[in-house]
């Protein structure tokens, strides 16, 4: 692959490419996000398929092309987890051998006591829960008592839900920062503290787009830090800034939806920068994957594909476009509403460059190597 001036790395959050070899360990045998989208009968992604998505191992049902435009591969995660933080860190070059701690029975009394003391408020729930179900089940009590809804999932997270009319966004984010300081170390260091604001009234509670993630600090010397140390630009779009705890970015663009993220990418394509634009489109995971809404998920990928066709036309021969995912979240998987342990797709497009079929590769970290090579950094 030739040298590039600009790299656009787009993570389609949770667009998995079929169960990984170790899926059974995670309880995810049979999971396949892209096949579930295909099975809706409404998936229409000609631009992704033109790049070579259907030529990737295990994805031929999407339709192969005789002349794919992008180098393509299927990536197997090497880290010991299937959450957002670990997936993105591995994309950036770090393999997490051990999974981050999870709390299938809720957080222990020691942690609950420390959280309540730090918040100055009581806590409701303290169980693994679906994000939409938890506000339906505890929202009314939260409104009456002012207690915070604290819950977790199968992933390494502590989530705090609060009604925006009861707890301001600044207050909620402040509680999350306090929780971040408490939830540290090998025993309690969850990957993310997530603010989950919501609005509405009993029977009609709905989460807002003001979510924020407060991650552990990433390991040293991974991709964003390397890019910045080399004197290049490193621009984040969406929740990327939060996933890397705000470290090593020269610009940060928060977004509230896939549409907003794609709009920001359009604007950045007009800017003469040198380095990496690292973007995450979260609606696939947050709005449709976890809610097991296959039709909405497929429609969302269709919308991305339509946008992609126009975006590719804006790229020059000095640009590289990489499309991948960080884990799966199969909307057709009935065993849970959690992430699914899957391969991820990899598409690498450079205008005028011949495409290669790289088969199946070990490590999301292959992406960090590709980017480092094309930008000419260590």
Secondary structure, DSSP 8 states (H G I E B T S, - for coil): ----SEEEEEEETT-EEEE-TTGGGGT-TT--HHHHHHHTS----HHHHHHTGGGSTT-GGG---TT-SSEEEEEE--SS--SHHHHHHHHTT---SS-----TT---HHHHHHHHHHHTS-EEEEEE--HHHHHHHHHHHHHHH--EEEEE-SSSEEEEEEETTTS-HHHHHHHHHHHHHHS-HHHH--SEEEEEEEES-TT--EE-S--EEEE----TT-HHHHHHHTT-EEEEETTHHHHTTT-S-SEEE--SSHHHHHHHHHHHTTS---EEEEEEE-HIIIIIITTT-HHHHHHHHHHHHHHHHHHHHH--TTEEEEEE-SSB--TT--S-SS-B-EEEEEEEE-TT----EEEEEE-TTHHHHHHHHHHT--
